[in-house]
Amino acid sequence: MAIYKRGATVQYKGNNHTVTHVQISKGNLFVGMQDIDGVIPHEKVSVPLTEFRLQLRN
């Protein structure tokens, strides 16, 4: 599951960038990044997969 949050490192056009903000507009998710003007559709941005671990409490 991809998680886009401020400060996360993402890859766009072969380069690493830092997420500055996310935006939802008309049901679509866009990602804003440092050194990139405007916002990019999330489909064009690669994010390392996030591993979730669930621990059962007794």
DSSP file (Angstrom, degrees, kcal/mol; ACC not computed):
  #  RESIDUE AA STRUCTURE BP1 BP2  ACC     N-H-->O    O-->H-N    N-H-->O    O-->H-N    TCO  KAPPA ALPHA  PHI   PSI    X-CA   Y-CA   Z-CA
    1    1 A M              0   0    0      0, 0.0    49,-1.0     0, 0.0     2,-0.3   0.000 360.0 360.0 360.0 126.4    0.0    0.0    0.0
    2    2 A A        -     0   0    0     47,-0.1     2,-0.5     2,-0.0    47,-0.1  -0.627 360.0-162.9 -81.7 135.2    1.5    3.3   -1.0
    3    3 A I        -     0   0    0     45,-0.4     2,-0.7    -2,-0.3    -1,-0.0  -0.975   2.8-164.5-121.8 120.1    1.4    6.1    1.6
    4    4 A Y        +     0   0    0     -2,-0.5     2,-0.3    43,-0.1    18,-0.1  -0.906  27.0 150.0-103.2 113.2    1.9    9.6    0.5
    5    5 A K    >   -     0   0    0     -2,-0.7     3,-2.3    16,-0.1    14,-0.3  -0.975  53.9 -78.8-142.0 157.2    2.7   11.9    3.4
    6    6 A R  T 3  S+     0   0    0     -2,-0.3    14,-0.2     1,-0.3     3,-0.1  -0.274 116.7  19.1 -56.7 131.7    4.7   15.1    4.0
    7    7 A G  T 3  S+     0   0    0     12,-2.8    -1,-0.3     1,-0.3    13,-0.1   0.257  90.7 133.0  92.6 -11.9    8.4   14.4    4.1
    8    8 A A    <   -     0   0    0     -3,-2.3    11,-2.6    11,-0.1     2,-0.5  -0.410  57.7-121.8 -71.4 148.4    8.2   10.9    2.4
    9    9 A T  E     +A   18   0A   0      9,-0.2     2,-0.3    -3,-0.1     9,-0.2  -0.805  37.3 173.3 -92.2 129.6   10.7   10.2   -0.4
   10   10 A V  E     -A   17   0A   0      7,-2.8     7,-2.9    -2,-0.5     2,-0.5  -0.857  27.7-123.0-129.6 165.4    9.1    9.3   -3.7
   11   11 A Q  E     +AB  16  46A   0     35,-3.0    35,-3.0    -2,-0.3     2,-0.4  -0.946  28.1 172.1-115.5 131.6   10.4    8.7   -7.2
   12   12 A Y  E >  S-A   15   0A   0      3,-2.8     3,-1.6    -2,-0.5    33,-0.1  -0.978  72.1 -11.4-140.3 123.5    9.3   10.7  -10.2
   13   13 A K  T 3  S-     0   0    0     31,-0.4     3,-0.1    -2,-0.4    -1,-0.1   0.866 129.4 -53.8  54.2  40.4   10.9   10.4  -13.7
   14   14 A G  T 3  S+     0   0    0      1,-0.2     2,-0.3     0, 0.0    -1,-0.3   0.459 118.5 102.4  80.5   1.4   13.8    8.5  -12.2
   15   15 A N  E <  S-A   12   0A   0     -3,-1.6    -3,-2.8     0, 0.0     2,-0.3  -0.890  71.0-118.5-119.5 150.0   14.7   11.0   -9.5
   16   16 A N  E     +A   11   0A   0     -2,-0.3     2,-0.3    -5,-0.2    -5,-0.2  -0.678  36.3 175.1 -85.5 138.1   14.0   11.0   -5.8
   17   17 A H  E     -A   10   0A   0     -7,-2.9    -7,-2.8    -2,-0.3     2,-0.5  -0.929  28.9-119.0-137.3 160.1   11.8   13.9   -4.4
   18   18 A T  E     -A    9   0A   0     -2,-0.3    16,-2.4    -9,-0.2     2,-0.3  -0.882  29.8-120.1-103.7 132.6   10.3   14.8   -1.1
   19   19 A V  E     +C   33   0B   0    -11,-2.6   -12,-2.8    -2,-0.5    14,-0.3  -0.519  29.3 177.4 -71.0 131.0    6.6   15.1   -0.7
   20   20 A T  E     -     0   0B   0     12,-2.8     2,-0.3     1,-0.4    13,-0.2   0.733  64.2 -22.1-102.0 -32.8    5.4   18.6    0.3
   21   21 A H  E     -C   32   0B   0     11,-1.2    11,-3.3   -16,-0.1    -1,-0.4  -0.981  52.8-130.1-167.1 163.4    1.7   18.0    0.3
   22   22 A V  E     -C   31   0B   0     -2,-0.3     2,-0.4     9,-0.2     9,-0.2  -0.922  20.6-162.9-121.5 152.9   -1.1   15.9   -1.2
   23   23 A Q  E     -C   30   0B   0      7,-2.6     7,-3.2    -2,-0.3     2,-0.5  -0.999  10.3-156.0-139.8 135.2   -4.3   17.2   -2.8
   24   24 A I  E     +C   29   0B   0     -2,-0.4     2,-0.4     5,-0.2     5,-0.2  -0.961  22.1 169.7-111.4 124.0   -7.6   15.6   -3.6
   25   25 A S  E >   -C   28   0B   0      3,-2.5     3,-1.9    -2,-0.5    -2,-0.1  -0.980  66.7 -16.2-139.3 123.7   -9.5   17.2   -6.4
   26   26 A K  T 3  S-     0   0    0     -2,-0.4     3,-0.1     1,-0.3    -1,-0.1   0.856 128.7 -51.6  52.1  39.5  -12.6   15.8   -8.1
   27   27 A G  T 3  S+     0   0    0      1,-0.3     2,-0.3     0, 0.0    -1,-0.3   0.516 115.4 114.0  80.3   5.5  -12.0   12.4   -6.6
   28   28 A N  E <   -C   25   0B   0     -3,-1.9    -3,-2.5    14,-0.0     2,-0.5  -0.856  60.6-132.9-111.9 147.6   -8.3   12.2   -7.8
   29   29 A L  E     -C   24   0B   0     -2,-0.3    13,-2.2    -5,-0.2     2,-0.3  -0.850  23.8-175.2-101.7 129.3   -5.2   12.2   -5.7
   30   30 A F  E     -CD  23  41B   0     -7,-3.2    -7,-2.6    -2,-0.5     2,-0.5  -0.913  13.2-144.7-123.6 151.1   -2.3   14.5   -6.5
   31   31 A V  E     -CD  22  40B   0      9,-3.0     9,-2.5    -2,-0.3     2,-0.4  -0.964   4.6-153.9-120.7 128.0    1.2   14.7   -5.0
   32   32 A G  E     -CD  21  39B   0    -11,-3.3   -12,-2.8    -2,-0.5   -11,-1.2  -0.828  19.6-172.4 -97.3 139.1    3.1   18.0   -4.6
   33   33 A M  E >   -C   19   0B   0      5,-0.6     3,-1.5     3,-0.4   -14,-0.2  -0.939  29.7 -96.6-133.6 152.6    6.9   17.6   -4.4
   34   34 A Q  T 3  S+     0   0    0    -16,-2.4   -16,-0.1    -2,-0.3     3,-0.1  -0.363 109.7  15.1 -61.2 144.9    9.9   19.8   -3.7
   35   35 A D  T 3  S+     0   0    0      1,-0.1     2,-0.5   -18,-0.1    -1,-0.2   0.536 105.8 102.6  66.8   8.5   11.6   21.2   -6.8
   36   36 A I    <   -     0   0    0     -3,-1.5    -3,-0.4     2,-0.1     2,-0.3  -0.987  68.6-135.0-122.6 124.2    8.5   20.3   -9.0
   37   37 A D        -     0   0    0     -2,-0.5    -3,-0.0    -5,-0.1     2,-0.0  -0.570  69.9  -4.1 -76.1 138.2    6.1   22.9  -10.1
   38   38 A G  S    S-     0   0    0     -2,-0.3    -5,-0.6     2,-0.0     2,-0.3  -0.257  97.5 -60.4  78.5-167.3    2.4   22.0   -9.7
   39   39 A V  E     -D   32   0B   0     -7,-0.1    -7,-0.2    -2,-0.0   -17,-0.1  -0.860  40.8-142.1-118.7 154.1    1.0   18.7   -8.6
   40   40 A I  E     -D   31   0B   0     -9,-2.5    -9,-3.0    -2,-0.3     5,-0.1  -0.922  27.2-106.0-117.1 136.8    1.5   15.2  -10.1
   41   41 A P  E >   -D   30   0B   0      0, 0.0     3,-2.1     0, 0.0     4,-0.3  -0.371  32.1-122.9 -58.5 138.9   -1.2   12.5  -10.4
   42   42 A H  G >  S+     0   0    0    -13,-2.2     3,-1.4     1,-0.3   -12,-0.1   0.751 106.8  69.8 -59.7 -24.2   -0.3    9.8   -7.9
   43   43 A E  G 3  S+     0   0    0    -14,-0.3    -1,-0.3     1,-0.3   -13,-0.1   0.751  97.6  51.7 -65.3 -22.1   -0.3    7.2  -10.7
   44   44 A K  G <  S+     0   0    0     -3,-2.1     2,-0.4     2,-0.0   -31,-0.4   0.424  97.5  81.0 -94.1   0.6    2.9    8.7  -12.0
   45   45 A V    <   -     0   0    0     -3,-1.4     2,-0.4    -4,-0.3   -33,-0.2  -0.910  68.6-145.7-112.6 132.4    4.8    8.7   -8.7
   46   46 A S  B     -B   11   0A   0    -35,-3.0   -35,-3.0    -2,-0.4    -3,-0.0  -0.820  16.8-175.1 -97.7 135.2    6.5    5.6   -7.3
   47   47 A V        -     0   0    0     -2,-0.4   -37,-0.1   -37,-0.2     3,-0.1  -0.989  31.6-109.0-128.0 135.5    6.5    5.0   -3.6
   48   48 A P        -     0   0    0      0, 0.0   -45,-0.4     0, 0.0     2,-0.0  -0.353  47.8 -99.3 -58.2 143.5    8.4    2.3   -1.7
   49   49 A L        -     0   0    0    -47,-0.1     2,-0.5     1,-0.1   -47,-0.1  -0.354  34.1-132.9 -64.5 145.4    5.9   -0.2   -0.3
   50   50 A T        -     0   0    0    -49,-1.0     2,-0.5    -3,-0.1    -1,-0.1  -0.867  12.3-142.5-103.0 132.6    5.0    0.2    3.3
   51   51 A E        -     0   0    0     -2,-0.5     2,-0.5     2,-0.0    -2,-0.0  -0.833  12.6-162.3 -98.8 127.1    5.0   -2.9    5.5
   52   52 A F        -     0   0    0     -2,-0.5     2,-0.5     2,-0.0    -2,-0.0  -0.897   2.2-165.9-106.4 135.9    2.4   -3.1    8.2
   53   53 A R        -     0   0    0     -2,-0.5     2,-0.5     2,-0.0    -2,-0.0  -0.983   4.1-159.0-122.4 124.3    2.8   -5.5   11.1
   54   54 A L        -     0   0    0     -2,-0.5     2,-0.5     2,-0.0    -2,-0.0  -0.853   5.0-163.8-101.6 135.3   -0.1   -6.3   13.3
   55   55 A Q        -     0   0    0     -2,-0.5     2,-0.3     2,-0.0    -2,-0.0  -0.979  14.1-136.3-122.0 127.0    0.5   -7.7   16.8
   56   56 A L        -     0   0    0     -2,-0.5     2,-0.4     2,-0.0    -2,-0.0  -0.623  15.4-143.6 -81.3 136.5   -2.2   -9.4   18.7
   57   57 A R              0   0    0     -2,-0.3    -1,-0.0     1,-0.1    -2,-0.0  -0.817 360.0 360.0 -99.1 140.6   -2.5   -8.4   22.4
   58   58 A N              0   0    0     -2,-0.4    -1,-0.1     0, 0.0    -2,-0.0   0.425 360.0 360.0 -95.1 360.0   -3.5  -11.1   24.9
